[in-house]
């Protein structure tokens, strides 16, 4: 393995970043930073948690909504769990929202509302792993930490023409990234490499003619850019089946159930339903005359596809449920539901 250790590479990339940095709501750009404006560690942390396995366009409105409603980590720490989970609805990977609250409360109660300014302290926080700790350390505190996300892995694999497939290549690519991380302006450098991967060294059709590192890129020299990074073929995702019961009372109230804190969609509000598996058993939450819709609510999670049969019913005022609680129509907002539950709602409303 050949590791590039040329300090001029970082300087070239920083020069490119100073001219082409993306304008992002959580970022302090290079000009503002040069003028003395420092990034808020809370905003850096929040954006990094939201961006895990999620795209920038999807995150932007959520980030802006969160920072408007909870402008500091102490504000977020004091929020009600249900409010935060509802605000997160639709962003996916809901364990992140639960860890978000845990981390905010630790920072508020044990660190006086200020994020630790060192890697060890950051790694001690709930839900903060090596990547997130490195990103906060570099971007918020200008510590020369190595920051490696999917964009950086792709850039390093191509820069070194590294053909070891992911995920086995992760430690190799991390070592390559560490060798290039500069002591000066490490926060801007970390964002620059991520920007390079997101805008120039893209997964498909990289714009090599615009790349500030083209002259040093081994994959460009070898003509292997489109092949990298190599990845181990993914296993085929299984399909699980389930039933979602959408019950409305004659006064317009909906029957909802909060899922257990642990597990998929943990802590989220949703429709009562069956277990998800190969042959789901009926599990109606209330005695009713059920109508099965002709369409299924389909959704893909990280490890499986889900197909939900949607059943609807209208019940009288005096009929109690065996599970869940009725939520008055004026207090119900479908945007507070996770995506799969909202798909079921949309089908029910259309059917």
N, C-alpha and C positions, 0 to 999 in steps of 0.2 A: 504494500500500500504506500503510495506517494502522497505525503501531506504537504500542501502548499503553505509556506510560512513567509510570505512576502508582505511586509508592512505597507508597501505601496498599493496593494490591492484594496485595503481598507480606505486609504486616502482617495483612490479613484471612485470607490462606491459612495463615499460620503460627499464627494463633489457632485456626483450624479443626483444623490438624494437631496442636496440643497436646492437643486433646480427642479426636481420632479416629485417631491414627496407628496403622497396622497393627503388630501384634506379630509380628515376624519374627526367626528365630534369628540372623541376621547383623546385626541392627540394634540400636543403642543408642537407646532411645526418648527422647522429649523431656524427660521428668522426670529420667531418669538422666543425660542430657546436661547438664541444668541444674544437677544436683548435682555435676558435675565429671568424670563418667565419659566417657572419650574412646573413640571407635571404634578397633578394631584394623585398621590398613590391610590386613593379610593377609586378614582375614575379609571386608572390603569388596571387595577385589580378587577373591577366590575366588567370592563370591556373584555379582558382576557378570559374571564369565566364564561361570559356570554358567547365569545367567539369559538369556544371549544366545539368542534364538529358542526359549526354553524357559519354561514356566509356573512360577509360584511353587510350586504344589502338587507338581509334578514334581521341583523342585530341592531342596525341604526335606530329604528323607531322604538325598540325596546329600551335601548340605552338612554335615549332622550326622555322617554317616559319615566324611567326609574330615577334618573338624576334630577328631573323636575319635581317628582313627588318626594324623593328622599335624597336631598342634595349632599348629605354627608354620611359617612359610615355609621355614625351614632344615630342619625335619623332612621337609617335602614334597620339598625339593631333594635330600635324601639317599635318597629312596625309589627302588626299582627301577622301571624303566619299565613292565615287565609288570604289576606290582602296581597302578600308577596306572591303566593302561589297563583292567585288569580291574575296578577300583573304579568307573571311569567308564562301564562297559558299560551300555547301555540309555538313557543320557542323550542320545546322539546328537551329531552334528556333532563328530566325533572329532578334527579338527584342533585344536579347543579344548584337548583333553587334552594333545596334544603340545606346544602352545604354553604350556600351564600349567606343564609341567615345565621347558621352556626358560626361562621367565620366573622361576620359583622359583630356578633355579640361578644365573641372573644376579644376582638380588637377594641371594642367599646369598654368592656368590663376589666380586661387584664392589661391593656396597653394604653389606657387613657384616650382612646379614640384615634390613635396614631399608629399606622402600620410600622412594624419593625423595619429598620433600615439596614438589615443584613440578611444574608441568605439563610443562616441558621434559624433566625427568628421567623422569617417568612415561611420556612418549611414546617415550622411547628403549628401553623394555623390550619384549621379544618378545611379540607378540600383544596389545599394548595400543594401541588406536587412540584417536581424539579423544573418543569417548563414554566409554570406560572410564577414560581418564585424567582426564576432567572429573569423573566420578562419584567416583573415589578422592580427587581433590584437594578436592572440595567436602565429601564426607561424612566423610572421615578427617581432613582437615587444615583444614577451614573456609575454603578458598580460594574466593572468589566466581567459580567457574567455571560455565560454562553446560552444563547436562546435558540432552541431548535424546534420549529413547528414543521408542518408538511411542506410549506413553501421553502424553508431553509434546507430541508432534506433534499428536495428536488434540485435546488441550486448547487449544493455541495456534490451531489451525485454526478451532475453534469460537469461541473467545474473540474472534477478529478477523474471523470470517466469511470466511475465506480459501478461495477456490475453486480455486486453482492445484492441479492434481493432483500427488500423490506419484508418483515420487520428485523431480520437478522442484521441488516446493515445499520441499524440505529446507532449502536456505539461507535461504529466506524465513522459515520457521518457527523456524529457529535464531536469526535476528536478533530475532524477536519474543520468544523465550525469554530471550535475552541482555538485552533491554531491561527485563525484569521481575526479573532476578536481583539480589537485594539484597546489600549489603556485610555486613550483620549476619545471622548465622545462615544462611549459604548452604548448609551441609550439611543442616540441617533443611528449608530451603526446597526443595532439590532432591528430597528424599524426599517432601515434601508434594505437589509437582506430580505426581510419579509415582503417589502414593496417590490423588490426586484422579482421575487418569485411570483407575486400576485399579478404583476402588470407586464413583465418582459419575459421572464423565464417560466412561462405558463405551461400547464400540463400538455396542452395541444398547441401546435403551431407557434412555438416560441419566437419572439421577435429578435432574433440574434443580432440583426443589423443595428439595433438600437442599444445593445447591451454594453455597459461600461467594462465588463469582464470578458468580452469575447476574445480578446487577444491572449488571455491566460486560460481559456476554457479548453480542456482536453477533449471533451465530447464534441465541441465545435470542430476541432482539428480532425477528430476521427469520424465525424458525421453520424454520431450515435445519439444526438440530443433527444430525438423522438422516442427512443427506446428506454430512456432513463427517467426516474429511477425504476429499476426492476422490482417487481412485487410477486410474492408467492400467490398463486391463484386462490381466490376466495372460495370457501365452501359454499355450496348452494344453500340458500336460506330455506328452512322449512316453512310450511303454512299452518297456522293455527286457526281454529274456528271458535266462534263464540256467539252469544246472544245478548243484545242490548235491549232493555225494556224502558221505553219512553212513555211515562204515565203523566197525563194531565188531568187535574181536577176540574170540575165544572166551573169553578171560579177563576180558572186560568193558571193556578199554581202548578209547578212541575215537581215531580218526585226525583230528588237527587241524593247521591250517596258519596261521602268522602272516602277515598280509598285509603288503606293503611299506609302509615308513613314509610314503611319499608316495602320495596318491590317496585315493579314497573308502574309509572304514573303515581308514585307514592305521594300521599298528601293532597292529591288533586281531587276536585269535585267532578263527578261524572254520573252517568246513568247506571242504576243497578243492573247487574248482568250475571251471566253464568261464568264459570271458569273457562279459560281459553285452552283448547287442546284439540285432539283429533276428533272426538265425539262429545261435544258439550251437552250437558244435561240441562233440562229446563229448570230455571230457578226464578220464577216470577216473584217480585217483591210485594205483590198485592193481588188479592182476588179480583179478576177482571175478565172481560171478554176481549181477548187479544187478537190483533190484526197484524199479520206478518207482511211487511212490504216486499215488493218484487225485487228491489235492488238491495245490494249489500253495502255496508260501510267498509271500505278497504283502506288499509294503512300498512306501511312498512316501518318496522322498528329496526334497531341495529342488527338483531340476530334472527328475526323471523318476520314473515308476512302475516297479517291478521285480516280475517274476513268475518265481519259481524252481521248476523241476521238481525234486522231491526224490527222489533214488535212494538206496537203502539196500543194505547187504551185510554179511554175517558172514564173517570170514576166519579161517584157522587161525593158530596162533602163529608158524609159521616163514615166513610170507609177507611180504616186505619191501615197503614203499610206494615209489613213485617220487617222491612229494612228501609233505611234512608229516612229523609224528612222532606215534606213539601216546602218549597220555596215560593213565596208569593210572586206573581207575575212581574210586579214593579221592582222586585229585588233580584230578578233573574236576568243575567246578561250572558248570551251564548259565547261572547268573547272571553269569558272567564273559564271556559272549558278547554281541556287539551284538544289537540287537533282531531284525533280519532273520534272523540265524543261530539265534537262540533260537526263532523261529517255525518254522524248518525242523526243529529238534530236537523241538519239541512235536508236530509232525505225525508225525515218525518214531516217536516214543514211543507215539503214539496209534494208529499204523498197524501 
